[in-house]
Amino acid sequence: MPTKTKRLSFDEIYMELAENLGLRSHCVKAKVGAVLTKDTRIISLGYNGPPAGTHNCDVEWPDEGCPRDSKGSCSLALHAEMNAILYASKNNVPLEGCTLYVTLSPCISCARIIYTAGIRHVIFKNSYAEYKGIPTDEGVEFLRKFGVTVDRYISNDKK
C-alpha cells in the first residue's frame, strides 16, 4: 500500500523558494530571498544584491563586503523585496493585492515601497530588527499601521 505524501502548503513552498533564492545572493553579510505571488501564482522573484550588470560584492570585497552607508547597511545593494518589485514593474506586472514572501522582514524603506506598490500581505521568516540589533521592526509596524497584513512565518516542523 503506498504511503501518503504530505501535501505542502503554498506558504511552505513559497518560503522555501525564498530561502533558496537567498542562496543566490552575492552579499557577504546576509542572504535574503523574496517571492511575489498573486492568487497562488508566482509573479516575480528577487534576492538581495547590487543592480544587475554592476558588480558582485563577494568578488569585489570577499572579506568585508561592500561599503556601508551611514546606518551600517549595504550602500550598493538592493533588498530582495525591492528586486522582486522592480522586476515585476519593469515587466508591467500589476502588484495590487499581491502577497510577498520574504526571508527577512522588510526595513522601513522597503515597507514604504511595498505599501505604495499595493501589496496587501507580507509573510516574513526572520526579524530585521533582531538581525540589525534594533528595538523594533519599523517596516512591519509601518505596514500594519496602514492596513497591510503582516505575518511571521512559522514552519510546520516547529509547530
Salt bridges, closest charged atoms under 4 A:
GLU12 OE2 - LYS6 NZ 2.89
GLU19 OE2 - LYS125 NZ 2.24
ASP58 OD1 - HIS26 ND1 2.94
GLU96 OE2 - ARG120 NE 3.92
GLU130 OE2 - ARG152 NH1 3.58
ASP151 OD2 - HIS121 NE2 2.69
